[in-house]
């Protein structure tokens, strides 16, 4: 098991709207963060993104299922995000599985998240959610 990734996931899981200054302990000033919905450059922009993320949800936590460091400074984390958003799924809990690809030296300078954006957001929006679920069912 990767000691770096273990430490990273412990610190990341402790993040909340009241301690986003901890992002500077995890990420470099020149960090690149990508997911299916965003492309963010720099620690300042990443802090703003996380402030908005944590400000819009009533609950957020992560379960980490697997860590892999195939080479030094390069690794993967499998996770499940558990969250509640007042305007999605009637405020009920939503879970989403994903994977993060990280590259680091002393701190993470590249973070790419892979997940189903429909399962994160679109499936839980009234009217649109039904259409997305129907389409996914037809394509399966």
ABEGO torsion letter per residue (X at the ends): XBAAAAAAAAAAAABBAAAAAAAAAABBAABBBBBAABBBBEAAAAAAAAAAAAAABABBBBBBABBBBABBGBBBBBBBBBBBBAABGGGBBBBBBBBBBBBBBABBABBBBBBBAAAAAAAABBGAAAAAAAAAAAAX
